[in-house]
Amino acid sequence: MLGLVFTFEQDPGYHQALAQSHAGRVLGAVSSAVNGAETVHFEEITEGGNPTPKVAVIFSDLNQIDGFTARLTLALQPTGIRVRDVRAIKQERPAADVVA
């Protein structure tokens, strides 16, 4: 499994006022991008009022990332939100797996 953390921000070039919060728009877009991919899961990891929401997305297969990213980009277009940063989730190896 591979996990990525997406950080979102308001697109400064988008001037239309929207009633829904940043987090609400982000979660709607991520939900649309995940729709139909049963082995892709996500969770918001910041508070709902945060102006730069972060969402952790877990993929069961590396091949799912490109399709998810393309769908997310399309889903974000009408929201006025853009991806600011993407980071891999670092997995700690269990102590039994560490070779001395």
One Martini backbone bead per residue (centre of mass of N, CA, C, O) as a GRO file, in nm:
protein
  100
    1MET     BB    1   0.100   0.034   0.016
    2LEU     BB    2   0.001   0.378  -0.052
    3GLY     BB    3   0.063   0.710   0.079
    4LEU     BB    4  -0.101   1.033   0.060
    5VAL     BB    5  -0.060   1.389   0.114
    6PHE     BB    6  -0.294   1.643   0.069
    7THR     BB    7  -0.265   1.990   0.002
    8PHE     BB    8  -0.481   2.269   0.024
    9GLU     BB    9  -0.594   2.566  -0.169
   10GLN     BB   10  -0.665   2.861  -0.264
   11ASP     BB   11  -0.731   3.001  -0.566
   12PRO     BB   12  -0.629   3.317  -0.665
   13GLY     BB   13  -0.787   3.304  -0.961
   14TYR     BB   14  -1.049   3.269  -0.785
   15HIS     BB   15  -1.360   3.484  -0.754
   16GLN     BB   16  -1.580   3.304  -0.663
   17ALA     BB   17  -1.833   3.270  -0.449
   18LEU     BB   18  -1.858   3.030  -0.178
   19ALA     BB   19  -2.035   2.862   0.073
   20GLN     BB   20  -1.844   2.645   0.098
   21SER     BB   21  -1.598   2.509   0.240
   22HIS     BB   22  -1.295   2.400   0.184
   23ALA     BB   23  -1.334   2.115   0.301
   24GLY     BB   24  -1.596   2.051   0.150
   25ARG     BB   25  -1.476   2.076  -0.136
   26VAL     BB   26  -1.251   1.871  -0.104
   27LEU     BB   27  -1.421   1.621  -0.022
   28GLY     BB   28  -1.590   1.619  -0.279
   29ALA     BB   29  -1.354   1.579  -0.479
   30VAL     BB   30  -1.230   1.323  -0.355
   31SER     BB   31  -1.484   1.151  -0.370
   32SER     BB   32  -1.504   1.163  -0.681
   33ALA     BB   33  -1.215   1.038  -0.735
   34VAL     BB   34  -1.288   0.762  -0.575
   35ASN     BB   35  -1.512   0.677  -0.731
   36GLY     BB   36  -1.505   0.317  -0.780
   37ALA     BB   37  -1.250   0.284  -0.581
   38GLU     BB   38  -1.234   0.041  -0.344
   39THR     BB   39  -0.896   0.068  -0.283
   40VAL     BB   40  -0.960   0.370  -0.207
   41HIS     BB   41  -0.866   0.587   0.064
   42PHE     BB   42  -0.994   0.849   0.294
   43GLU     BB   43  -0.877   1.135   0.510
   44GLU     BB   44  -0.918   1.384   0.713
   45ILE     BB   45  -0.640   1.569   0.905
   46THR     BB   46  -0.814   1.820   0.958
   47GLU     BB   47  -0.989   2.070   1.034
   48GLY     BB   48  -1.272   2.203   0.889
   49GLY     BB   49  -1.158   2.525   0.912
   50ASN     BB   50  -0.921   2.487   0.744
   51PRO     BB   51  -0.757   2.661   0.477
   52THR     BB   52  -0.550   2.388   0.462
   53PRO     BB   53  -0.633   2.108   0.376
   54LYS     BB   54  -0.592   1.757   0.471
   55VAL     BB   55  -0.540   1.446   0.280
   56ALA     BB   56  -0.553   1.106   0.312
   57VAL     BB   57  -0.429   0.860   0.072
   58ILE     BB   58  -0.505   0.517  -0.004
   59PHE     BB   59  -0.326   0.272  -0.189
   60SER     BB   60  -0.303  -0.058  -0.326
   61ASP     BB   61  -0.189   0.077  -0.600
   62LEU     BB   62   0.025   0.253  -0.797
   63ASN     BB   63  -0.173   0.268  -1.058
   64GLN     BB   64  -0.395   0.469  -0.914
   65ILE     BB   65  -0.273   0.759  -0.906
   66ASP     BB   66  -0.317   0.886  -1.188
   67GLY     BB   67  -0.626   0.863  -1.197
   68PHE     BB   68  -0.685   1.019  -0.940
   69THR     BB   69  -0.542   1.285  -1.017
   70ALA     BB   70  -0.715   1.345  -1.264
   71ARG     BB   71  -0.992   1.348  -1.117
   72LEU     BB   72  -0.917   1.567  -0.911
   73THR     BB   73  -0.856   1.795  -1.104
   74LEU     BB   74  -1.144   1.805  -1.223
   75ALA     BB   75  -1.300   1.839  -0.947
   76LEU     BB   76  -1.152   2.122  -0.869
   77GLN     BB   77  -1.215   2.339  -1.084
   78PRO     BB   78  -1.508   2.451  -0.959
   79THR     BB   79  -1.393   2.528  -0.646
   80GLY     BB   80  -1.113   2.706  -0.597
   81ILE     BB   81  -0.918   2.463  -0.565
   82ARG     BB   82  -0.582   2.348  -0.482
   83VAL     BB   83  -0.287   2.191  -0.503
   84ARG     BB   84   0.004   2.240  -0.302
   85ASP     BB   85   0.066   1.938  -0.181
   86VAL     BB   86   0.272   1.629  -0.192
   87ARG     BB   87   0.299   1.343   0.030
   88ALA     BB   88   0.445   1.086   0.166
   89ILE     BB   89   0.386   0.811   0.359
   90LYS     BB   90   0.564   0.706   0.622
   91GLN     BB   91   0.683   0.384   0.697
   92GLU     BB   92   0.730   0.196   0.959
   93ARG     BB   93   0.935  -0.041   1.067
   94PRO     BB   94   0.938  -0.309   1.224
   95ALA     BB   95   1.164  -0.429   1.448
   96ALA     BB   96   1.177  -0.723   1.321
   97ASP     BB   97   1.276  -0.601   1.024
   98VAL     BB   98   1.531  -0.501   1.143
   99VAL     BB   99   1.864  -0.482   1.053
  100ALA     BB  100   2.180  -0.490   1.232
   0.00000   0.00000   0.00000
